[in-house]
Amino acid sequence: MAQHFAFVGCYSGFVPGQLGWVGSQQPGDGILAFVFNSDDGSLAPTGRVTKQDSPTWLEIHPNGRFLVATHELSHHTGVSAGVGFLTSYRIQPDGALERVCTQSTGGRGNTCATFDRTGRYLLVTRYWEGGISVLPFDPDTGSIGEVTAAPNHTGAGPHPLRQSAPHPHGIHGDPCTDLVYAMDLGTDKVHQYLLDTATGTLTPRGQVALTQGCGPRGINFHRSRRVAYVNCELDGTVAVCAIDDDKGLVPLQTVRCYPEDFTGRGHPDNLGRADFWGAEGCLSADASHYFYICRVHQSVAVFAVGPDDGKLTFSCRCALAAHSNARNLTLDPSGRYLLVASQDADCVECFRIDAGSGALERVHAQHAPCAADVAVI
């Protein structure tokens, strides 16, 4: 058996109905640990629960020794402005998590935390304050330093409820340069920065305006081509962009991810309160296919990736659990399985990926209260 460990983060510390975008009636307790079998895609509970407030984004350091978890806090549960945290854990050989430290991010709504290409800085969003933060990370000890940069965004978008202010939702560093991309759901822009890897400071490098009302949420990078995929939440699309090493993103194509005859407005599962409610996306291990979560429709849209230009062509669709409203998805280390955190269905769904077509076959579902993210090592 090819054995790995899977860690599942959740929303915790809320009364059902208190968080408007969470339909689950089962708040979680922190980070759950499972043994993942990459021979058959099954998950087996280890019984370990690492207590933490709302670890909704889990990121494993490139050296595989540490896991960093966000604390996604908000005013909905009485948290004051300027309060937010990241916690780092040392991953033990038996899959246990040993806490290293907890560090302030300077703001609430830490919906995403990723490492820059050097692995020495953490990039984190502050959704409710409308900004981003940079924090040093020691790859030898797992310690997180104090914030070195914390720019705030300005602006708004056309959607009255979701875009009345800036809301950075995702942030990632370019895999080949020191550019940093912050996807701002509230302003329909990708804010670009240059990271100084000696000081941890950021210099603005322009903004990329996407379709009005699209609500950019996250980004994924092609493994071998200078192409990036910006998944947009509010209009249910993916913006395919070329990457210029100096200028950053250059939009090439926009594809719709939901069925042509589908609208989510008024649907009881639509807690996002827009026409569509897309979530995260990811590329297959060989970058031949792109997967996008269609919340409310409760499906994953599968696209073929053009071998020459990286553009997307719709391939097929796979159903998720009823009322899934899945938040995040990730590949297992073998690249043969896609694990989906189906938040409102209180489970992690595992799908086998057909290497040729990208089609998904569900092979396992594991109970996990209010599952928000999965990390596998």
Residue, then its C-alpha position, 0 to 999 in steps of 0.5 A: m500500500a502506498q501510504h500518505f497522510a491527509f490533513v483536513g481543515c474546517y470551519s469551527g467555532f460558529v453557531p449553525g447559520q452564523l456564517g452566511w456562506v457556510g451551510s454545514q450544521q456541524p462545526g469542526d474542531g480543527i485539523l483532522a488527520f487521515v491515512f490516505n491510500s494512493d492504491d485505492g483512494s481511500l481515507a482512514p481516520t487516525g483519530r488525531v484532531t489538532k485543535q485550532d480556530s477555523p483552519t480553512w486553508l492548509e499549505i505544506h512547505p515545499n520541503g515537506r516538513f511543515l504545514v501552515a494553517t490559516h485562522e479564517l476569522s471574521h466579524h460574524t463571530g465577534v472578532s475585531a478588525g486587525v485580528g488574524f493568525l497563521t499557525s505552523y506545525r512540524i509534520q511528524p513521521d507518524g502524521a502527528l502535527e507538532r505546533v511550532c508557533t502562531q503569528s499575527t497576520g494583521g487582519r481577519g479573513n485569512t482565506c489563503a496562505t501560500f509560500d513564495r518560490t523561495g519558500r522563505y516568505l508566506l503570502v496571506t490574504r486579509y479578506w475582510e480588511g481588503g489587503i494582503s500580508v507578507l511574513p517571513f518563514d524559516p524553512d529549517t525551524g518552521s517559525i513564522g516572523e512578523v509581518t514585513a508588508a501589508p498593503n491594502h487595496t481600494g475599489a469596488g465592483p458591480h455586485p452590491l453585496r459581494q463587491s462593495a469593498p476590496h476582498p482579496h481571496g487568493i494570493h500566489g507567487d509566480p513560480c519563475t519570478d518574484l511577482v506576486y498575484a493577489m486575486d481581489l474578488g471585490t474589485d475584479k482585479v488581480h493586483q500584482y506586486l514584486l516581492d523583495t526576497a531580501t526584505g519581504t517588502l512589496t512593490p506594486r507592479g500594476q493591476v490586471a482588470l478582468t471582466q466586471g462582476c467576475g470576482p477573481r478568487g484563485i490562480n493556478f500555474h501551468r507546469s511547463r508553459r508561461v500560462a496561468y488560470v484565474n478561477c472567478e467565483l461570481d460569474g463562474t468562469v476561468a480566465v486563461c492568461a499568458i505570463d509576461d516575466d516583466k508585466g505579469l498576467v495577459p488575459l487570453q481566454t475566458v471560459r464558462c464553467y457552469p452548464e449553459d442552461f444553469t443559473g444559481r440565483g435563488h437556489p437554496d444552496n446558493l449561499g454566495r448570493a450571486d448568479f454563480w458561486g464558483a470555488e477553487g480550481c486545479l490542474s492535473a499533475d501533467a497539466s493536461h486537464y483543469f478542474y473547477i468546482c461549480r458550487v450550487h450546481q454541485s459538480v466539477a467541470v473538467f477542461a482539456v488543456g491545449p498542448d500548444d497554447g494552454k487554452l481550455t476546451f470543455s471535456c466533461r463534468c462530474a457530480l459532487a455530493a448533494h449540497s456539497n458546496a465544495r470549497n477546495l480541491t487538491l491532488d494526491p502525491s501520485g497525481r492519480y486522485l483528486l480530493v475535494a473538501s465538500q464543506d456543506a456535505d461534511c465530507v471529503e470526496c476522492f475521485r480517480i482521474d482518468a489519465g486520458s480524458g480527465a474524467l472523474e470517478r468517485v471511489h471514496a467519501q470520508h466524513a469530515p465536519c465542515a471540511a474546507d481544505v485538504a492537504v496530502i503528503 
